[in-house]
């Protein structure tokens, strides 16, 4: 098992192995997302208070969960790259940044659209919304650092430092609805397994979350594979791939 | 199905514009994130091949 991970850490091995994963992952992501969307839009019942606007929940919550998970993954990958000097981890951390930014953007926009019929406003400077906006700025900051610094190693180090500093924002996002009086509702899901949502609304959510996870992995693999090609373009194996 | 007909599904008792626009934006985000690395990869391979051909000629 350890040997397998060790092999996978080589960009060349990763590139050839993920080639086989891509079609399966694409089919799985499409199936889950289409099922989840149809179920969430047409078959799940409307909320007794929020009506049909509740259906935005099926894209808002998975995108918000993954936006935060992506940031934590980025921090772990940056730490692995800095401590063990694994090139692939650095490439994956760089590839995760734009994806995380897009997911945060999606969570903010869908939240805003959901807010209008529910709260009567598109935006409110409450703790949850503001901390999510800060997450978007952190992602944009990391992307800007990668683009602004010419020296690759220096860019990775600077981006990693900003990522580590920004980690403090993750528990703030999570607990903001408990620490402060916010317009945003309290968590629907808790790690303890308590759910404040009925089963016929919950099942399509799990399908959508699984679809989002597959999409995330697929998009991350595509970006990382491109990063590998660009960085290793002078090696003989990439020249072989390009023929 | 929760709705009686297609028209109800589209209007969603007045919430249709909010719900459908949110799903439309999500679709756009999905397409951008999948298409962008694929297109960039194609351009990269094309440019690299051009460069290799140029190098082999000179």
Interface residues (C-beta under 8 A of the other chain):
Chain A: X33 X37 X41 X42 X43 X44 X45 X46 X51 X52 X53 X55 X56 X59 X60 X63 X99 X102 X103 X105 X106 X109 X110 X113 X114 X116 X117 X215 X218 X219 X222 X223 X225 X226 X229 X230 X233 X239 X242
Chain B: X1 X2 X3 X9 X12 X13 X14 X15 X16 X18 X19 X21 X22 X23 X25 X26 X29 X30 X32 X33 X34 X37 X38 X40 X41 X44 X45 X48 X49 X52
